[in-house]
């Protein structure tokens, strides 16, 4: 993940209310979202409508659908041999005009009963302003802003 991106998970709403209180997930790198998706048994095609906002890209794996660019706004769907979702994550490039993309993802989540989880495993309100605030307060955004302020990189580097 690039320093100008903020990462989120998308999960089915059931059984996700207590994620940040589960001690096994004290580190986001240990978080395994597949157990939530396996219970739901949802086909990957449910995310194909995002292609009107994020261009489908070729993945290194036949079991991953990618929408958007590696270093920009992107959504990634990992699925099994039966096209059942195992993981969904998205990244927002906070250097970009990301409002349409984020609103599209929020709308898709509202329509399908999904929730958005941030890097602290907090279940976020499905609201553009709430998620934008999370992005603006993220460690990546703080770090990137500091690098730009100190002229170490430009605000559009990458």
C-alpha positions in Angstrom: 0.0 0.0 0.0 1.3 3.5 -0.9 1.7 6.1 1.8 -1.0 8.2 0.0 -3.6 5.5 0.4 -5.9 4.6 3.2 -7.1 1.0 3.4 -10.5 -0.3 4.4 -12.2 -3.7 4.6 -15.8 -4.5 3.4 -17.6 -7.1 5.4 -21.1 -8.6 5.6 -22.8 -6.9 8.5 -23.5 -10.0 10.7 -21.1 -10.7 13.5 -18.9 -7.7 12.9 -20.0 -5.4 15.8 -17.3 -6.5 18.2 -14.2 -6.6 15.9 -12.1 -4.0 17.6 -12.6 -5.7 21.0 -11.3 -9.1 19.8 -7.8 -9.4 21.2 -6.7 -11.7 18.4 -6.9 -8.7 16.1 -4.8 -6.3 18.1 -2.7 -5.9 14.9 -4.5 -5.2 11.6 -2.0 -7.4 9.8 -3.4 -10.4 11.7 -7.0 -9.6 10.7 -8.6 -12.4 8.6 -11.8 -11.3 7.1 -12.5 -14.6 5.2 -14.3 -16.1 8.2 -17.0 -13.4 7.8 -17.4 -13.9 4.1 -17.4 -17.7 4.2 -20.5 -17.6 6.4 -22.3 -15.2 4.0 -21.6 -17.2 0.8 -21.9 -14.2 -1.5 -20.8 -14.4 -5.2 -18.1 -12.0 -6.4 -20.3 -10.5 -9.1 -22.0 -8.4 -6.6 -19.1 -6.0 -6.8 -18.9 -5.8 -10.6 -21.1 -2.7 -10.7 -18.1 -0.7 -9.2 -16.6 -1.0 -12.7 -18.4 2.1 -13.8 -16.2 4.1 -11.3 -13.1 2.0 -11.2 -11.7 0.4 -14.3 -11.3 -3.4 -14.0 -7.6 -4.4 -14.1 -5.7 -7.6 -14.6 -4.6 -9.3 -11.4 -1.6 -11.5 -10.8 -4.1 -14.2 -9.6 -7.2 -15.7 -11.3 -8.9 -15.5 -7.9 -8.7 -11.8 -7.5 -10.9 -9.2 -9.2 -9.2 -5.7 -9.2 -10.9 -2.5 -9.9 -8.8 0.7 -10.2 -5.0 1.2 -10.1 -2.4 -0.2 -7.7 -1.3 3.2 -6.5 -4.7 5.0 -6.8 -8.2 4.3 -5.8 -8.9 0.6 -5.9 -11.2 -2.2 -4.8 -10.0 -5.8 -4.6 -12.2 -8.9 -4.3 -10.6 -12.3 -3.4 -12.8 -15.3 -4.2 -12.6 -19.1 -4.3 -13.1 -21.6 -7.1 -16.9 -21.2 -6.9 -16.7 -17.4 -7.1 -17.7 -17.1 -3.5 -16.1 -14.0 -1.8 -13.3 -14.6 0.7 -12.1 -11.0 1.2 -12.9 -7.5 0.0 -10.7 -4.4 0.6 -10.5 -1.0 -0.9 -7.9 1.8 -0.8 -8.6 5.5 -1.2 -5.9 7.7 -2.7 -6.4 10.8 -0.6 -4.4 12.9 -3.1 -7.1 12.3 -5.7 -10.7 13.6 -6.1 -12.1 10.4 -4.5 -15.6 11.5 -3.6 -17.4 9.8 -6.5 -15.5 6.5 -5.9 -16.1 6.5 -2.1 -19.8 7.4 -2.5 -20.2 4.6 -5.0 -18.6 2.1 -2.6 -20.8 3.4 0.3 -23.9 3.0 -1.9 -22.9 -0.5 -2.9 -22.5 -1.4 0.8 -25.8 0.2 1.8 -27.6 -1.6 -1.0 -26.1 -5.0 -0.1 -26.0 -4.9 3.7 -22.2 -4.6 4.0 -20.2 -2.6 6.4 -16.9 -0.8 6.1 -14.1 -1.4 8.6 -11.1 0.9 9.0 -7.5 0.0 9.9 -8.4 0.0 13.6 -11.2 -2.5 12.9 -13.8 0.1 13.7 -17.1 -0.4 12.0 -17.6 3.0 10.3 -20.8 4.8 9.7 -21.8 4.5 6.0 -21.4 8.2 5.4 -19.1 10.0 3.1 -18.2 12.6 5.7 -17.6 10.1 8.4 -15.2 8.1 6.2 -13.5 11.2 4.9 -12.8 12.2 8.5 -11.3 8.8 9.1 -9.1 9.3 6.0 -8.1 12.8 7.2 -7.1 11.5 10.6 -5.3 8.4 9.4 -1.6 7.9 10.1 -0.8 7.7 6.4 -2.5 11.1 5.8 -0.6 12.6 8.7 2.7 11.2 7.5 2.2 12.2 3.9 1.2 15.7 4.9 4.3 16.0 7.1 6.5 14.9 4.1 4.9 17.5 1.8 5.1 20.2 4.5 8.9 19.5 4.8 9.3 19.5 1.1 10.5 15.9 1.1 7.9 15.0 -1.5 5.4 16.9 -3.6 1.7 16.6 -3.0 1.2 14.5 -6.1 4.3 12.3 -5.9 3.9 8.7 -6.6 
